[in-house]
């Protein structure tokens, strides 16, 4: 029997080591448990700090930092299908899959919400090393590379392309805003192709139709993203933003009726 000034008397515990060797542990079991819990708390605190830092530099817009798969509205069959595919894609990401995802269709239908939610949950639910994620519009990504053409640039075109290749997951949004030249299209293809060759997953988001998207990014880019188990999700329902706008207008009309005494 031993005594702990904090927890009182306790029995000495014997633990079994390899080869049948026994060893007596003199330390207080409650003190050991508290120490382990404190170490776990510190590790979790460091992990959460790392997650916050990764999110802060990810480029995900502030509007979508609270987006999750749980708060994605899945009311119709199309939305439910999109959510099922997104959950399946997330599970594949966790296993190291290099499959990519294309979200295309009408504006305001939740594509960016779903894409950012996937990136966040991939980061938060990862085991071991925290993955590096990147969100950028297609225009922003190509502009970053074009800025390297300046004599004053500290980076080369290939430096930025390699940076995009090194991210564990990249979201390219607003694909369909017209590029100024074929050179920009080629830069965009280099990002997609580089990630494809390095077996890195990419999420592409566009307001274009399927035919318009294929014409815009080219057959080669589309094949890179949709091939090898990649998924394509059409967003063909009414805009959330339009629904909210109409709901606000209806509520305003109701208030006016009350004020006027109708």
Wavefront OBJ file of the C-alpha trace (Angstrom):
o trace
v 0.000 0.000 0.000
v 1.273 3.470 -0.898
v 0.040 6.963 -0.116
v -0.559 9.934 -2.449
v -0.775 13.371 -0.835
v -3.461 14.305 -3.368
v -5.537 11.134 -3.726
v -4.818 9.235 -0.519
v -3.903 5.563 -0.147
v -3.692 3.251 -3.160
v -2.477 -0.238 -3.932
v 0.704 -0.772 -5.888
v -0.151 -2.082 -9.374
v 1.698 -4.808 -11.247
v 1.932 -4.618 -15.032
v 2.886 -7.443 -17.388
v 5.878 -6.827 -19.644
v 6.991 -8.971 -22.611
v 8.421 -12.435 -21.914
v 6.309 -12.833 -18.789
v 8.225 -10.252 -16.779
v 6.213 -8.431 -14.145
v 6.925 -4.946 -12.875
v 5.421 -3.020 -9.997
v 4.294 0.539 -10.666
v 4.744 2.788 -7.644
v 3.053 5.909 -9.058
v -0.480 6.849 -8.001
v -2.953 5.566 -10.648
v -5.121 8.687 -10.328
v -2.094 10.933 -10.838
v -1.111 8.905 -13.898
v -4.630 9.178 -15.289
v -4.680 12.963 -14.745
v -1.298 13.273 -16.453
v -2.489 11.253 -19.470
v -5.657 13.335 -19.718
v -3.624 16.544 -19.572
v -1.301 15.287 -22.315
v -4.317 14.396 -24.462
v -5.800 17.847 -23.831
v -2.550 19.534 -24.870
v -2.286 17.390 -28.002
v -5.884 18.177 -28.953
v -5.259 21.893 -28.305
v -2.213 21.813 -30.597
v -4.195 19.936 -33.231
v -7.061 22.454 -33.095
v -4.565 25.296 -33.363
v -3.079 23.596 -36.422
v -6.543 23.192 -37.971
v -7.337 26.869 -37.380
v -4.019 27.899 -38.930
v -4.598 25.705 -41.986
v -8.103 27.150 -42.439
v -6.798 30.705 -42.056
v -4.383 30.310 -44.964
v -6.607 28.035 -47.085
v -8.305 30.862 -48.963
v -11.797 29.594 -48.062
v -14.063 32.692 -48.012
v -15.296 33.815 -44.607
v -18.896 33.245 -45.733
v -18.197 29.517 -46.080
v -16.032 28.875 -43.019
v -19.090 27.562 -41.153
v -20.203 25.316 -44.022
v -20.498 21.620 -43.168
v -22.095 18.600 -44.758
v -24.487 18.532 -41.792
v -25.870 22.034 -42.461
v -26.114 21.526 -46.236
v -29.804 21.687 -47.176
v -30.859 18.474 -48.904
v -34.589 18.871 -49.539
v -35.072 17.508 -53.068
v -33.763 14.381 -54.769
v -30.980 16.218 -56.557
v -29.677 17.736 -53.315
v -29.879 14.393 -51.527
v -27.922 12.779 -54.344
v -25.296 15.542 -54.176
v -24.933 15.001 -50.416
v -24.584 11.225 -50.805
v -21.859 11.625 -53.407
v -20.123 14.258 -51.267
v -20.063 11.932 -48.256
v -18.723 9.133 -50.421
v -16.057 11.454 -51.824
v -15.049 12.499 -48.292
v -14.590 8.870 -47.291
v -12.390 8.359 -50.346
v -10.305 11.408 -49.427
v -9.683 9.951 -45.981
v -8.296 6.768 -47.532
v -5.878 8.687 -49.741
v -7.853 8.474 -52.982
v -6.795 10.785 -55.805
v -10.302 10.932 -57.342
v -11.584 14.399 -58.210
v -15.031 15.988 -58.099
v -16.882 18.327 -60.469
v -19.815 20.412 -59.182
v -21.580 22.249 -62.002
v -24.917 23.918 -62.658
v -27.090 26.859 -61.762
v -25.709 29.668 -59.560
v -26.794 29.918 -55.924
v -27.538 26.202 -55.570
v -24.982 25.358 -52.885
v -21.974 24.228 -54.927
v -19.415 26.362 -53.086
v -20.972 25.442 -49.728
v -20.573 21.757 -50.509
v -17.036 22.118 -51.871
v -15.795 24.132 -48.875
v -17.565 21.785 -46.455
v -15.721 18.835 -47.989
v -12.367 20.586 -47.662
v -13.036 21.535 -44.038
v -14.203 18.101 -42.981
v -11.282 16.467 -44.797
v -8.984 18.680 -42.715
v -10.802 18.280 -39.393
v -11.389 14.516 -39.618
v -7.964 13.558 -40.916
v -5.802 11.265 -38.822
v -2.134 12.001 -38.266
v -0.652 14.802 -40.379
v -3.022 17.664 -41.121
v -3.640 17.952 -44.886
v -2.948 21.205 -46.729
v -6.023 22.596 -48.507
v -6.400 25.463 -50.973
v -9.441 27.362 -52.266
v -9.140 29.755 -55.209
v -11.193 30.948 -58.136
v -9.908 29.760 -61.497
v -9.183 33.388 -62.365
v -7.239 33.939 -59.125
v -5.165 30.802 -59.639
v -4.136 31.798 -63.152
v -3.526 35.402 -62.041
v -1.126 34.161 -59.349
v 0.886 32.400 -62.023
v 0.725 35.316 -64.472
v 2.092 37.645 -61.780
v 5.323 35.637 -61.940
v 5.964 36.968 -65.444
v 7.000 40.287 -63.901
v 10.731 40.945 -63.580
v 10.193 41.892 -59.925
v 8.570 38.552 -59.030
v 10.365 36.414 -56.458
v 8.720 33.287 -57.876
v 8.657 31.652 -61.262
v 5.579 30.311 -63.033
v 6.642 26.772 -62.166
v 7.101 27.675 -58.482
v 3.398 28.554 -58.196
v 2.278 25.552 -60.251
v 4.311 23.299 -57.942
v 2.675 24.979 -54.923
v -0.729 24.009 -56.315
v 0.557 20.492 -56.913
v 1.711 20.191 -53.294
v -1.693 20.857 -51.717
v -3.497 17.717 -50.550
v -6.806 19.122 -51.845
v -7.480 22.077 -54.141
v -10.880 23.692 -54.829
v -11.059 25.702 -58.057
v -14.242 27.786 -58.042
v -15.963 30.053 -60.582
v -14.638 28.062 -63.511
v -16.240 29.709 -66.522
v -15.206 33.336 -66.079
v -13.649 34.105 -69.417
v -9.862 33.920 -69.588
v -8.138 36.715 -71.512
v -6.060 34.393 -73.638
v -5.343 30.811 -74.620
v -2.186 31.131 -72.525
v -4.357 31.405 -69.401
v -6.262 28.296 -70.439
v -2.960 26.486 -70.785
v -1.913 27.654 -67.307
v -5.196 26.325 -65.908
v -4.616 22.997 -67.635
v -1.104 22.830 -66.175
v -2.564 23.116 -62.663
v -5.112 20.355 -63.330
v -2.649 18.135 -65.164
v 0.071 18.600 -62.553
v -2.253 17.511 -59.775
v -3.483 14.595 -61.895
v 0.057 13.379 -62.502
v 0.912 13.732 -58.799
v -2.293 11.831 -57.915
v -3.801 14.707 -55.927
v -7.614 15.229 -55.707
v -9.222 18.416 -57.035
v -12.722 19.870 -56.657
v -13.855 21.980 -59.602
v -16.913 24.254 -59.286
v -18.685 25.971 -62.182
v -21.964 27.676 -63.086
v -21.687 26.377 -66.651
v -23.664 23.522 -68.157
v -21.846 20.253 -68.757
v -21.390 21.002 -72.475
v -20.200 24.558 -71.766
v -17.799 23.340 -69.088
v -16.201 20.729 -71.365
v -15.847 23.334 -74.116
v -14.362 25.870 -71.682
v -11.760 23.704 -69.929
v -11.188 21.318 -72.833
v -11.563 17.582 -73.176
v -8.166 16.859 -71.639
v -8.909 18.772 -68.417
v -12.344 17.214 -68.132
v -10.936 13.725 -68.640
v -8.311 14.362 -65.941
v -10.979 15.377 -63.426
v -13.732 12.880 -64.225
v -11.553 9.855 -64.983
v -10.214 7.309 -62.507
v -13.329 7.194 -60.358
v -13.979 10.948 -60.343
v -17.572 12.082 -59.724
v -19.668 14.706 -61.528
v -22.664 16.282 -59.743
v -25.235 18.453 -61.579
v -26.921 21.244 -59.562
v -30.180 21.827 -61.439
v -32.605 23.167 -58.821
v -33.710 26.704 -57.937
v -31.257 29.119 -56.349
v -31.145 29.264 -52.537
v -30.411 32.976 -52.775
v -33.491 33.547 -54.943
v -35.634 31.547 -52.512
v -34.366 33.636 -49.581
v -34.974 36.845 -51.514
v -38.566 35.844 -52.320
v -39.169 34.785 -48.705
v -37.938 38.183 -47.463
v -40.173 39.972 -49.969
v -43.202 37.974 -48.790
v -42.408 38.739 -45.155
v -42.024 42.444 -45.959
v -45.417 42.473 -47.698
v -47.014 40.818 -44.654
v -45.537 43.459 -42.368
v -46.814 46.239 -44.627
v -50.315 44.758 -44.529
v -50.221 44.676 -40.727
v -49.024 48.290 -40.523
v -51.678 49.481 -42.995
v -54.368 47.515 -41.170
v -55.320 45.351 -44.124
l 1 2 3 4 5 6 7 8 9 10 11 12 13 14 15 16 17 18 19 20 21 22 23 24 25 26 27 28 29 30 31 32 33 34 35 36 37 38 39 40 41 42 43 44 45 46 47 48 49 50 51 52 53 54 55 56 57 58 59 60 61 62 63 64 65 66 67 68 69 70 71 72 73 74 75 76 77 78 79 80 81 82 83 84 85 86 87 88 89 90 91 92 93 94 95 96 97 98 99 100 101 102 103 104 105 106 107 108 109 110 111 112 113 114 115 116 117 118 119 120 121 122 123 124 125 126 127 128 129 130 131 132 133 134 135 136 137 138 139 140 141 142 143 144 145 146 147 148 149 150 151 152 153 154 155 156 157 158 159 160 161 162 163 164 165 166 167 168 169 170 171 172 173 174 175 176 177 178 179 180 181 182 183 184 185 186 187 188 189 190 191 192 193 194 195 196 197 198 199 200 201 202 203 204 205 206 207 208 209 210 211 212 213 214 215 216 217 218 219 220 221 222 223 224 225 226 227 228 229 230 231 232 233 234 235 236 237 238 239 240 241 242 243 244 245 246 247 248 249 250 251 252 253 254 255 256 257 258 259 260 261 262
